[in-house]
Each structure stands twice: as structure tokens, then as C-alpha cells.
């Protein structure tokens, strides 16, 4: 790689950082204005939760195609056109006047657009960053945290002062502008630098690899539990703060994300740096860090439902966020450690599809518990138990399989 290309890989990271910020911010807009949508359209908790369920299910269904396209065609254009598509769909979400149109614009159009972004985005970043992979992925992941904090507060503020529709107009418009920047500046790696560029890839190759490689399968199972808890949290905690602590939309949107993701910002940079350093000597340490993050993060979840003090609740948000970042920092680095380079987008899509298919049920399941018990308090211990089980399983697989799968790949 030339000196210019060594510098350019950090520009690629910066371009994808902003793109991912808009990607995650776009999702959080809906969660922040959910009570406003529910009340203005006279909907129930379970009916609005179905919008998030359909979003995640359609996203999961389309991700394998996105992964196949990311391995088969230009990752630059798959990523850029995905941003453009979902941003336009987000703007149209502001015109919805009922559940059907919200599902159509939010769930199908936006979910379908975002499904093509993730696999190509991560695999392109992984191509440019090899020896700095976990560090680059960790820095990239900070955009997720900034995006949900920014969107959580700004969307709530816009919704309170201008109406929930304008939150979708503004965030969608920002995405359209960034797609133009991506088209101008982002580049694919030259073909002679792509491992396996001439290998034909089928849409099923990623699934075959992931589900026959024990470590990749465990990353996927852990990702399922990870996404289930996060999807439920991000959908309902802003509402939890409004109903239990009397916060406004802007306050709940900000505080539900701020404490969690400021702490996660610190945690992911620490975990990424440690992961690259430790994995150079012992690759399995990536999954050890993941398992520890889930177990320690799980300890804070039960206390969220019982906290009477808002500051104790914020402390729980921060502790949970700090340790969840340990899993975040290593998701794709661990997956790519045990899967072939030319299948990275396809393997990512297999993991993402499985994770979001499971996670899609969280908003609805938590809504059912909320309606049955009258509050969200009872859901937090359940979420903690899910992470605890997944964390222990990660530690076991890291000991039994990680180094075997890693060495088998690099001995080929």
C-alpha cells in the first residue's frame, strides 16, 4: 500500500464515520418521537411497536442481498446509493398519517435501504484497515454513539417545537447531502489489492461459512442477544423516562442516550486498543473481551427498573453503556478473524440478518409486558439475563474454538 493510500484509509474511516452517524441517527429519530407519533395518530403501544418490528424484520430479510452485492459489486456505490435511498425514505416518513404508511416508509423503504449499507460499509473499512482493524472499527463505532445522542436530543427537540414530521425531513435531508459527498470522495480499493476479487460469490456462501464455523456462529448468537436488548432499550427507554420521570420529549431523547453513549464512547476506544494489542499475541482475546462486556453490562440492567433516583438511573445507563462497548468494538473484527476476506460482506450480512430477525421481536415483546404490568420495570431483569447467558457462552467458545478457527483460516 502506498504512502498516499495509507493516509487515505483514514479518510475512508472519516467518510464512513459520518455515514454511520446518519445511519444510526436516522433510526433513533423514530424512537425519540415515538410518543408524539402515538398520541397524534391515536395509536396504542403495541401498534407503534409493530413499526419497529417490521423495520427490523424487513431489514433482516434484505441484508443477505446487501451482503452479496457488497462482495460482488462496487462497495463504494452499494454504500452510497443505500444512504441516498434510506434518506429519501426518511423524508417521506414525515408525510405518513397512519400505521400503514409508517410501516411502508419507515419499515420497508428505510429498512430496505439500510440493509445494503452495513455489510458493504464494514467490509470496505476492513479492506483498508488490516493491522489497525479493531482500532478502526472502534473509532467507527463511536459514530453510532454520537449519532444516537445527537438524534435522541435533536429529534425530540424538533418534535416538541415543530412537530414530529420535521424530525424526519431534517435528518433525511442531511443524508441526501452526505450521499453526494460519498459519491465524490469515496473510492474502492484497486482490484489487485482485493483478496479473492475474482471469486464468484453466491448469496448463501456467507451463511454456510458462518453456520459451519463455531466462532463465527457464536459471534452471531451473541449478536442476537446484543441486538435484542439494544433494540428494546432504544425503542422504549425514551418513553420510560417520559412516563416514569415526567421528562419532555427532548429531555428523554437526550438523557436516554447521553449517559449510555458517552460512557460507550470511552469504552469502545479502550476495548478496540486492547483488542488489537492482545489479539496480536492471542487471537481469542477478542471474544474474551466480548464475553466480559456482556456479563458486566448485564449487571446494570436489573437496577434500571428499580431505580427511584434519576441520577442512580443515569449511573446504570453509563455502566451498561461502558461495558456494552466491549462487545461492540470486536463484533466485526472477531468475525473477520475467522472468515475469508472475499466473503466478509456476505458473512456480515448473515450475522446481521440473524441478529435483527431475533432483535425485531424486542419492541413488541416489551410492549406486551408493558401493557400487562402497566410499566416497563419488569423488562429490565429479563434483558440482563439474556446478556449474561450470551456472555458466558462467548467465554466458553473463545476457549474451545477461537484459535482453532483462526489458525485454520490462515493455514489455507
PALUM-505327 format. One record per residue (C-alpha): residue in one letter; x, y negated, z negated. Coordinates in steps of 0.001 Angstrom, whole numbers, plus 524288, in hexadecimal, padded with zeros to 5 digits. Each point is the difference from the previous one (the first is absolute). Example, Ala and Ser with C-alpha at 12.3 -4.5 7.8 and 13.67 -1.06 7.14 Angstrom:
A8300C811947E188;S8055A7F29080294;
This chain:
X800008000080000;X805AF7F2AA803D4;X802387F4E07F671;X7F4727F8A2805F4;X7F72080BC47FE70;X80475801937F1D0;X7FB0E7F2497FD63;X7F3D28022E80838;X7FBA580B707F793;X7FDA97F6237F518;X7F81B7F77C80938;X7F7DF80C0A8032B;X7FDDE801B37F16B;X7FBB77F1BB7FEDB;X7F6828013A80B7A;X7FA0B80C7A7FAB2;X7FFCD7FA497F236;X7F6B77F52D8042D;X7F8078097280840;X7FE3C809227F468;X7FC867F4847F738;X7F4EC7FCA38095C;X7FC4080E54800E6;X7FE63801B77F15E;X7FAB27F25D7FDEB;X7F5A4802E880A1D;X7FB7480BAF7F816;X7FFD77F8B17F327;X7F7727F51F80589;X7F4548092E7FFD3;X80281804537F1F6;X8013E7F1F37FB3B;X7F3297FB61805E6;X7F8B380CD17FDD3;X7F71B7FA797F536;X7FCA07F464808C4;X7FCB2808FD80B58;X7F7F7808C37F71D;X7F8337F4E07FA36;X7FE0C7F80480C65;X7FB1E80BCB807AA;X7F874805FC7F46F;X807B580CC880029;X802B880A087F54B;X80D5D8042B7FAEB;X7FF2180D14806EA;X7FBF17F9FF80D09;X80B6F7F67B80042;X8092A80AE17FBB5;X7FC178077980C47;X806447F54A8082C;X80D22803017F9C6;X7FD8080EA48012D;X7FD4B7FF2180E9E;X80BBD7F712801CF;X8091F809FB7F9F6;X7F9C280BB6806AC;X8009A7F9DD80D80;X80DC87FB667FD40;X803C880DE77FC48;X7F99E805A780C2E;X807267F6AE80927;X80D85800867F9AC;X8046380C98806EF;X7FDC67F96D80D19;X8077E7F42E7FB07;X80B3F808C87FBD4;X800538070280D08;X800347F30580730;X80AD07FB0C7F70D;X8089D80B9A803C4;X7FC108001D80E57;X7FF457F191803E1;X8062C7F2EC7FC86;X7FF587FE417F14C;X801107F153801E2;X7F3977FF618080B;X7F880809FA7F7FA;X802DA7F7C67F3E5;X7FD597F2D180659;X7F348803B4806BD;X7FB2F8064D7F37F;X801C57F3197F8BD;X7F8AF7F8BE80A95;X7F4CD809C880011;X7FD7F800647F166;X8016B7F1477FE97;X7F5807FD7380A2C;X7F75180A1E7F963;X8023A7F93D7F2E6;X7FB637F31A805A9;X7F3A3806AB804F6;X7FD9A805AB7F25D;X7FC4E7F2407FBCB;X7F450800A38093C;X7FA5980C5E7F9DA;X7F29E7FEB77F9A5;X7FDAB80DB97FAEA;X8060F80D157FC80;X7FFAC8052880DF3;X807B57F4A1805B0;X8095B800017F47E;X802C480E688025B;X8016A7FD8A80E98;X8094A7F47B7FEE8;X807008031E7F354;X8005480EB07FFDC;X800998042A80E1C;X806687F4B780736;X809707FBA77F569;X802C780DD47FB49;X8026A8046480DE2;X809297F4B0802A8;X807F1801BA7F39F;X8015880EA780255;X809647FD7380B24;X808607F6B67F80B;X80530808327F4B8;X806E780B60806DD;X806917F78680A68;X803707F5867F603;X806E2809347F696;X806C08082780A67;X805237F3C7806EF;X8055B7FAF97F322;X805E380D5A7FD2D;X806CB8001280D3B;X806DF7F3307FD72;X80362803517F1DB;X806CF80CEC7FD7A;X809E37FE637F4F8;X7F7BA7F4D37FA76;X7F304806FD801CF;X7FA76800347F228;X804BD7F2247FD8D;X7F9BC7FB1980C99;X7F376807737FD0A;X7FFD67FA257F252;X801BD7F220804F0;X7F590802C580A2B;X7F6F8804FF7F550;X800EA7F3027F8BF;X7F7DA7FA1580AF6;X7F4F8808E77FBA5;X800947FA377F270;X800F37F1F5804B1;X7F5038028A809B0;X7F6428053B7F622;X8034C7F5547F60F;X7FE9A7F54E80A3A;X7F3C4805C8805F7;X7FA2A803267F2B8;X800E77F1E27FBA3;X7FE3A7F8D980CF0;X7F48C80827804C8;X7F92A7FE6E7F2E1;X802627F15380059;X7FB147FEB880DF8;X7F43C808727FCC8;X7FC7F7F7C57F415;X801427F30480736;X7FCDE8029F80E5B;X7F91780D2180039;X8051280DD180186;X7FF277FF4280EE2;X80AE87F5EA800D3;X80985808FD7F8FB;X7FF0C8096180B7C;X8010C7F52480A1D;X80C6F7FA777FA01;X8073580CC97FD9D;X7FC348054580D50;X804E37F3AF8069E;X80D2B801057F91D;X8018580DD78052D;X7FD757FBC280E01;X80AC97F5CA7FEE9;X809BE809B27FA63;X7FD2E809CE80ACE;X804D57F5A680990;X80CA47FE7E7F82B;X801E980EC57FFE5;X7FE32800C080EB9;X80A997F5B08018A;X80A54804B27F64A;X7FE5780E8B7FD1C;X807EB809C9807FB;X8006880EAC80134;X80D1B806B57FE3F;X8069C8035180D01;X7FCE880DCD80460;X80DDC804D17FE39;X7FF1D7FCC07F172;X7F38A807C07FDC8;X801BD80DA37FAF8;X7F78180931807AE;X7FA987F58B8091A;X7FE0F809CD80B06;X7F8E580A077F78D;X7F19E8014D8033B;X7F7817FE4C7F41D;X7F2458052B7FDF4;X7F6267FA3D7F69C;X8010180C4D7F785;X80ED28009D7FE7F;X7FFF57F6F47F430;X7F5D78084C7F8FC;X8077F80C94802CB;X80C7D7FA247FA9C;X7F9E67F9E97F3E3;X7F7C780BBF7FC25;X80AF0809EF801F0;X80A7F7F8447F8C5;X7FDE48011A7F138;X8060B7F2D57FCBA;X7F87D7F8C980A9E;X7F391806B67FB7A;X8027A7FB997F1FF;X8027B7F20780459;X7F2D5800E0806D4;X7F8E88059E7F431;X8060F7F59A7F757;X7FBF07F5CE809F0;X7F1F2804FF7FF42;X7FF7D7FDD97F154;X807317F32080170;X7F6687FAAB80A18;X7F3F6804EE7F8C9;X803B47F8897F3C4;X8046E7F3B48071A;X7F40C7FF8F808DC;X7F6E78012B7F456;X807C47F5E97F85D;X800C47F5E380AD3;X7F1B78017B803B0;X7FA207FED07F27A;X809567F9287F6A1;X7FC9B7F23F80521;X7F1BA8034B7FD38;X803F6805C87F2C4;X806417F3137FC11;X7F42F7F82280465;X7F625808997F900;X807AD803327F38F;X807957F36B7FDEE;X7F7877F5E3806EE;X80A547FBC3809CF;X7FCDF7F8E580CA4;X802B98061E80D39;X80CBF7F8648016B;X80473803597F22B;X7FCC380E738014E;X8061B800CF80D81;X80C817F9E27FACF;X80169806C47F2DC;X7FC2980D9B804C0;X80BAF7FF978093C;X809BD7F6207FA57;X804AD8074F7F3E3;X8001080D18806DA;X8077F7FBD880BF4;X809AB7F6867F9FD;X8045480B667F78D;X7FFB68090D80BC9;X808607F64E8079A;X80ABF8019E7F5CA;X7FDE480EA57FEE4;X800B5802F480E84;X80CE27F8BE801ED;X805E0807127F45B;X7FAE180D428047D;X8048E7FE1380E09;X80DC27FC537FBF4;X8010C80B667F67B;X7FA448095B809F8;X80A1A7FD2380A8A;X80B07800977F612;X7FBC480C9F7F96E;X7FB41806CC80C62;X80D857FE7180616;X804BE809C87F5C8;X7F397807E57FDD5;X7F4BC7FE2D809E0;X7F5B2805BA7F6EF;X801467F4317F702;X7F6A87F8B78091D;X7F4C4808D37FBF5;X80456800277F1C8;X7FE537F13880012;X7F29B8019E80641;X7FB5A809E47F613;X804DB7F7EB7F492;X7F9107F40880574;X7F2E2806F4800B6;X80137805B87F256;X8040C7F3367F994;X7F5EC7F837807C8;X7F54E809777FBE4;X8027B7FCA17F1B5;X7FAA57F233801D6;X7F357803618070F;X7F7B4805197F483;X8029B7F3887F827;X7FA627F75D80ACF;X7F24B804CC7FD0C;X8012D7FDD77F151;X8076D7F3137FF7F;X7F8377F5617F8F8;X80A597F592801C0;X802057FA9580DB3;X80EA17FED17FD7A;X800F580E437FBF1;X7F8F58035A80C9D;X809A87F7E5807D7;X80B2F8070F7F923;X7FA2280CF780444;X7FEB87FAD280DE6;X80E6B7FC417FFCE;X804CD80CE87FA4B;X7F802807BD809CE;X804E27F79580B2D;X80E4C800F87FC1A;X8000C80ED87FFC1;X7F72A8020180BDA;X80AB27F933807C7;X8092980B6C7FD30;X7F7378089280852;X7FDD97F53A80A0C;X80E7C7FDD880261;X8028180E12803EB;X7F3F78047A80782;X8057A7FEBC80DB4;X80E478017D7FC48;X7FCE380D367F9C6;X7F77C8043080B6A;X80A557FC3B80A05;X80A81807257F82D;X7F9A980D1280340;X7F9CE7FDC080D71;X806347FE5680D98;X802AC7F22A804D6;X7F7F48018080C67;X7F402803D87F7F7;X8008C7F5607F5A8;X7F3FB7F8A6804F3;X7F85380CAC801A5;X803CB804FC7F283;X7FC937F2C17FA2B;X7F2AB800AD80675;X7FD8380DB17FAC3;X803127FB697F236;X7F82A7F3698017B;X7F42D806F5805A5;X7FFB0809DF7F4F3;X802317F5B17F593;X7F5917F6BC804CF;X7F62B80ADE80285;X801168035D7F190;X801307F1DB7FB80;X7F4177FC00807E8;X7F71F806817F618;X8050B7F7F17F47A;X7F7847F3B980178;X7F3958081480107;X80378809637F4F5;X803717F4B07F6F9;X7F36C7F905803F8;X7F81F80C0D7FC33;X806DB800847F2CB;X7FDC97F16F7FE3D;X7F1738011A802CD;X7FEB680C0D7F739;X807407FA257F458;X7FD2D7F19580208;X80E617FC298012B;X80D09803B880608;X80675802EE7F2D7;X7FE6C80EC280108;X80703800B180D15;X80D8C7FBF17FB48;X8037180C7D7F85B;X7FC098081480BE3;X809247F82A808A9;X80AF8801C77F618;X7FE3480ECF7FFCC;X8010D8009780EE2;X80D1F7F9027FFE5;X8052F8083A7F4D0;X7FD4780CB58074A;X805ED7FAE680CB2;X80C107FAF87F8DF;X802B380D077F974;X7FE55806F980D08;X809DA7F6B680657;X80A29803397F5A1;X7FE0B80E8E8020E;X8012C7FF5880EDA;X80BE17F70F7FF2B;X806DC80A807F817;X7FBB280BAA80847;X7FFD37FB2A80E0E;X804F67F23E802D0;X80E72802B380247;X7FCF680C9280772;X7F6FB7F8D480974;X809877F4B58016F;X80BC0808B8802B1;X7F86A808B380960;X7FC7C7F42880844;X80DDC7FAD7800CC;X805F280D5B802CA;X7F878800F480CDD;
